[in-house]
Amino acid sequence: MSRSVWSTALVSLLHFGLAFGLVSTSGCIGKRRPQAEDETTQRKQDSSELARLIQPDDVDGSFDDQIEGDRIRALYDERDPSEGAALPLVTIVEYSDFECPFCSRLANTLHNVAREYPKDVKLVFKQFPLPMHRNAEPAARASLAAHAQGKFWDMHNEMFFNQKKLGGDQLEGYAVKLGLDIDKWKADFASPAIRDHVAEELATGRALEITSTPTFFINGKFFKGAQPPEQVKALIDAEILAAQKLLKAGVKREELYARFLHKAPALAAPDAAPEAKADIPGLAKPAEADPDHKYGEASRVPNYAVPVGAGTPIKGPADALVTIVEFGAFDCETCRKVQPTLQKLMAKYPKDVRLVFRQLPEGNPARRLAQVALAAHKQGKFWEAHDKLMALEGELTVEVANTLAAELKVDLEKFQNDLRDRAEGGPMRMIAQDIATIDVFRGEAPAPLFFVNGRYLDELPSLADFDKLVVEEKAKAEQFMKTKGVADKASLYEAMLKTWRGYDRTQNIVAP
């Protein structure tokens, strides 16, 4: 196998990997710079400023023809935490989750960028705790309880800086550290009003078609993901020009945001009882597969209708009672560390568990590794390639690729053609489909992620963590077969899938 052939293959990998390049999300939130007195003053807007908050329906359509681009009614009111300009040219409404690592990165970016436009940009924070994050909903309430004492942003910073430490006692510890009236904070944290506030914002977010975090709106324009600072600044600069154009046309500064959103379609009012709505994340859906596994305060992890996917690599019996869908990456150290645990689990349940591997690469090098694995999959060699790539040290050089090809004994010409395959079922489309699927259920997140009959685990679960869910889900699957009269175990997962959370959304997953 010549070096020139493999050089061609790697050039193809580079070319097609770049076509699906991810936005850089380097850097995490740290301790923010101390608040300047003028910034603190801006945050503590007086009642007269709040009273001037004008909504889209308060203005007429006389300037609608001057509003360019699609806008969405990402509304906010005086209850919402905000920082920055009191009368901005640009309003950013951010929907975020305190346990989401990509949210912490965007939060840092938005804060720092907003500081560069102190008179022109306002940042508004909205709650969107994802259901897979066991501490996200309590953290949302903790922030709002702090907001009731004027300390939202301080609590916001503490929780993003300590994302791995958001348990109940730890949240209370942050409240103590910030000097809050702890009795009031605890009462507000547990209050129905704040619980309803979080549920309402979840419902509103869904009405805005938010499916993952972070999602943000710049003067009503929709964006998602941890965009880099230079991209956010470019978006803000463009909106400042648009705002200045409206000001010259006669729009009052306090009306700008309302004018930008006026011609956007009005949204349906959020459900008055959002807890009854199955698609609101963080709220369990009563069904045959309703979970009894609990994490934290009043928080349950339901079964999510995560599909196996067409043509995806599968290990284990087709009629297994329990399906584990892993979203992984080959350059992910945690993904590598969890492999022995998965092997032990599969050995313990050889007839009852099957493992599905779906791709969640971050960055072009990881995508190229995924493409190699899926090209090998086309020749029935995925799991062999999987094990070798998981053990790979260093980059995928020509020499390493030559050795891998020789060990896998693949048809090199077919392998090379498959690497370039953009069609449905080809490696590139499969990777895009996998990323689009996890975006529906989890949003942006680093690998590995696991769904045990749809029940979520992340990071580095222990054998005991997996085993507990397997035992529970095996019993529930057996009961489902008996109750529903399912005779064919091979069709069991698809039958249960239809009763699980988010099944309707799986029918409309479209890869970019």
N, C-alpha and C positions, 0 to 999 in steps of 0.2 A: 504494500500500500504506500504509494508515493507521498512525499511531503507536499508536492504541488497539489494533489487532489485534496488533501486535508486543509491546505491553505485556502483553497477555493471554498471549502465547506465553512471554514471559520469566517471568511469574508462575508458569506451569506448570512451566517449567524449575526455578525455585527450589523449588517444592513437591516435585517428584519427585526433584530432586537431593538435597534434605535427607533424603528417605526412605532414600537409600543413603549417608548421610554417613559418612565415615571417622573413626576415632578420631584425635584430634590426637596427633601424635608429634613435636612440636617439641622442639628441643634435642638436642645430641649429648654423648656422654661426653667429659669433659675430665680434667684432672689432678684426681684426688680429693683431698679434704682429707687432711692428714697423719693417720696412724693414731694415735689416743690409746693410751696404754700399756694402759688397761683393755681396749680393743678387741683389741689385739694379744694380750693374755693370753687373751681369750675364744677367739681363733682357734686358739691353740696349746693345745688341750685335752690334758690329761694322759691317760695310758693308762687310768686308773681311770674317767674319764668316758666314754671310748670303749667300755669294756667294758660300760657300762650301756645301750648302745644296744639297744633292745628292738624286735623285729620283730612284725608282725601275728599271725603264727602262734604267737608266744610268749604270747599272752593269750587269754582265753576270750571268749565272746560275751555276757557278762552285761550289758554296757552298749550293745549294738548298737541297741536300740530307742530310745536317746537320741541317736543320730547322725543328723542331718538332712542331706538333700541327697545327690546322687550323688558317690561318692568312687572314686578310681582308685588302685591300689597303686603309687604313684610311690616306690619304695624307694630307699634309699641306705645306705651302710655307711661304716666308718671310713676307707676309702681316699679318699672323696670330699672335695674341698675345701669348707670351710664357714666361715661367719663369723656372729657374733651370739651369741645366748644359748646357753649349754650345755644348759639344760633349758627349752626354749621352750614357750610356749603355742601358737605358730603356726610351722609349718615350711614353708618355700617351697623347692621343688625346681625349679630352672631348667634347661631344656635350651637350649643356646645355641651359636652359631657366631661365631668371632672375626672373620670377614670380613663378617658381615651387619650393615648399618647400623642396622637396627631393633633388633638385639640390643644394640648399643652404647647405644642410648637406654634400653632397658629395664634394662640393667645399671646405668646411672647412677641410674635411678629406684629400683630395688630396693635398691641400696646406701644411698642417702640415706634412703629410707623405713625400712629396717631400723635405721639409726642412731637413729631417733626412738623405737624400741622395743627398747633394748639388753638388757632382761631378759626380753623376751617373744617375740622373733622370731629365727629361725635361717634363714639362706640357704645352700642347698646348690647347687653348680654341677655340671652334667652336660654331657658333650660331645655335640654333634650337628652336626658339620661337613657342610654341604650339598655335594652333588657338583659344583655349578656354580661353587663357589668354589675356585679352584685352590690357594690357600694355607691353606684352612681346616683341612684334616686335619693338615698339618705344624704349624700354630699350636696345634692341640689337643694334639699331642704335646709341643710346646715348653712349654706351660703345665704339663703333668703332670711333665715333667722338672724344671721349676722347683719344683713341688709336692714332689718328692722331697727338696728342700733347704729346705723351709719357706717358699718364696717364690712360691707360686701366685698370690696376689692381686696382688702387685707385677708379675708378668709379665702377668697378666690386664689390669691397668690400662695397662701399656705398649702392649700389642697393640691394645686397643680405642682408645687415644688415637692410634695410628699405623696405622689400618686399611688404608691404601693402601701400607704398607711392611711386608709380612709375608713377604718372600722369605727364603731360607735364611740368607744372610749377615746380613740384618737381624735375624732371630730370634736368631742367635748374638750379635749386637751387644747386644741387650737383656739377654741372659744375662750378658754381660761387664759391662754397665752396672750390673746388680743385684748384682754382686760374687759371683756363683755360682762354684763350683768348675767351671771350664769343661770340663775333661776328663770329669768325672762327668756333667755336663749333656749333653754330646755323646753319651756312651755311652748314657745313659738315653733321650735323644731318638730314637736309632736302634734301641733295644732291642725285641725281639719282645714283651716284656711290656707295654710302653706301647702299641705298635701294637695288640695284642690288647685292651687296655683300651678304646681308642677304638672299635674294631670292636664290642666287647661293648655299649658304651653306645649305639651306633647301633642295634644289634639290639634292645636293650631299649626304646629310644625308639619304634621301629616297633611293638613289641608294645603300647606305650601309645597307639598310633594317632596318633603325632606325624607330621605331614607337612610342617611348616614351622617356621621359627624366627622369633622366640623363642616357645617354649611353656613354660608354667610351671604348677605345681600348688601351691595353697595348702591345706595340710592335706588333700591328695588331690583337691581340686577343680580341674578342668581349665580353663585359660585360655590364650589365645594372643594374640600381637601386642604392640606397644609401648604398653601401657596407660598412661594419664597417672597422675601421682602421686596425685591425689585419688581416682581410682578404686581404685588398689592399696590405699591407706589405708582406704578404706571396706570393702574385702574383708577386710583384716586385722582391722579393728575387729569385724566380724561374727564372725570366727573366734575372736577373743579371748573374746567373750561365750560362744560355744559351748564353748570350753575351760574357762572358769570354771564353767560349769554342770556339766561332767563332774567337775571337782575337788570341787565341793560334793557331788556324788553319791558320792564316795569313790574316784575314779580317782587313782592316783599320778601326780605330774607327769611322771616319767620314762617313763610308759606312754602319755602322751597321743597321740602320733603313731600308735603301734601300735593304739590303741583307735579312732581316727578311721578307720583303714584296714581294720580287722579284717573287716568284713562285705563289703568290696569283693571282687569275684571275683579269685581268684588268676590271675596271668598265666602263660602258657606260658613255660618256661625259654628264654632266648635260645639260638640255635643254637650248638652247641659249635664249629662251624666256620663263622662268619658270612661268611667270604669266598666261600663257595659259594652264598650266597643272593643271587639276582639283584636283589632289591628293597632291598638295603642301600645307601644312597647313598654315593658315593665309591669304590665297588668296581665295576669294569667287568664287563659281562656278555659272555662270548664269544658271538658271533652273526655272521650274514652282514654286518651293518653295524658290526661291532666297530671302534672308531676307532684310528687310528695317530697322530693329532695329540696331542702331549704338552705338558703344562704342568708345570714344576716337578719336584720329586723324586718319581718313581714315581707320578705322578698323571696320569690320562688323562681326557679329556672324551668320554664316550660319546654315542651318539645317543639322545635322549630322545623318547618317543612323544607329542610335542606335537601335538594334533589341529588341523586347519585351522579347524574350527568351522562350524556350519551358518549359511549366509547371510552370512559375514564378507566384508569387502571384499578383493578380490584383484586384483592387477595383474600382467600377464604371461600367457604361454600356459598353458592348463590341462594340457598334456602336458609341462611343464617337468621336467627331470631333477632340479632342485634347487628346493626350496621354502624360502623364508626367512619365518619367522613372527616378526613384530615386535610386541612389546608396548610401546605408546607412549602419550604424553599430549601434548595440544596446548599446554599451558602450561609444558612442560619444555624448558629451554634446551638441554640436551644432545640431546634429541630433534630440536630444530631444527637444531643444528649437524651432525648426522649425515645429514640429508636429501641434501645434495649428493653425499655419498659413495654413498648408495644409488642415486641417479640415475645416477651414473657406472657403477656395477656393473650396473644393469639395461641400460644402453646397451651395455655390453661383452658381455653375454650375453642378447641379446634373445630367443633361442629356448630357452635352457636354464635360465633363472631366473624364478621368479614370486615376488611379494611379497604376503604376507598381513598385514593390519594388524588387531591386536586391541588392545583398550583396557586401559590401566593407569593410570587417573587417581588422583591423590592429593588428596582434598579436594573439596568441592562445586563450586567454580568449574571445576575440571578436568572433573568429571563433566558439568556442564552443556555444556561445549564438546564432550565426547564425544557427548552426546545430540543436539546440533545436527548433528554430522557423520553420525551414524547415521540421523537423520531424513532428511538429504539423500541418504544411501545408498538409502533406500527409493524414491527417484526417480532412481536411477542417477547421482547427483551426488557420491558420496563423495569421490573423489580430487580433484575441483575444490574441494570444501569443505575437504578435508585440507590442500591447499596454501595456501588462504587463511587457515585457522585457524593453521597453523604460522607464518605470517608476521604474524599479528595482534599488534599492540602495544597494551597496555592491556586493559581489561575489555570484556566483551561487552555493550556498552550497546545501548539501543533503536536509536540511530542507526546503530551498526555493524551490528546485525542487519538493519535495513532495507536497508542497502547490500549486505550479503552475499546476502540473499534476491533482490534485484534482479539481482545479477550471476549468481547460480546459475539464475535463471529457474525457480524451483520453484513447484509448485501450493501456495499458502500454506495453504489449508484442510487439504489432506492432510498437509502438513508439520506443521501445528499438532496434528493428530490423532495423528500418529506420535510426536510428543514426549511425549504422554500415554499412549502404549501400553505397558501392563504385561504384555501377553500374550507367549507364547513367540514369539521372532523380533522383538519390539519392541525399541527402543533400550535401555530400562532393563534388560530381561532379558538382552540381549546383553552389556551392560557387566558385569552380575553374573556371567554365565557366563565371561567372559574373566578376571575376577579370581579366580573359583573354579578355573579351569584353571591359571593361573600359581601359585596357592597349592599345587597338587599337586606341581609340578616345581621351584619355586624358593622358595616362601614369600614373606613380605612383602619387597618390594624396590622401589626407585625405578626408574622408566622412564629410559632405554629398555633392553629386554632383547631379544636376538635368538636364534633357533634356526635354524641353517643345516642343513637336513635333520636337525633335532633336536640339532645340536651348538651349544653355548652360547657366546654372546659378550655382554658387557654394556658399559655406559658409552659410550665413544666409539671404536669400532673404526675402524681405518684401512681404506682400500681394499685394502691388502695383506693385512690380517687376514681380510677377507671373501673376497678372491680365493683365498687359500690353501685355505680350507674349501670354496669352490665347486669348485675344481679337484679336490680329493680326493673330494668327495661326488659329483661328476659321474661320475668314474671308477668309484666304488663302485656307483652306481645302474646304470650300463651293465652292470657285472659281475653285479649282482643280476638284471637282466632276462634276461641270458643263462643264468645258473645256474638260475633259478627258472622260466624259460619264460614270463615276463610279456610278452605281446604288445602290450597296450594301455597306452601310456605315461600316459594320463590316469588310470589306476588304480594307477600305480606307487607314489605316495607312500603311499596307504592300505595297499598290500601290504607295503612296507618297514616302515611304522609298527608292524605286528603283530610284528615281530622286534626292536623297539627297547625300551630300558629303560622300565619303568613303564606298558606298554600296558594291563596289567590294571587299573591305577588310573584310566585314562582312561575306562573303561566305567562308572564310578560317580561321575563329577563331577556334583554337584548345586549349582546356583546358589542362594544364599540368597533 
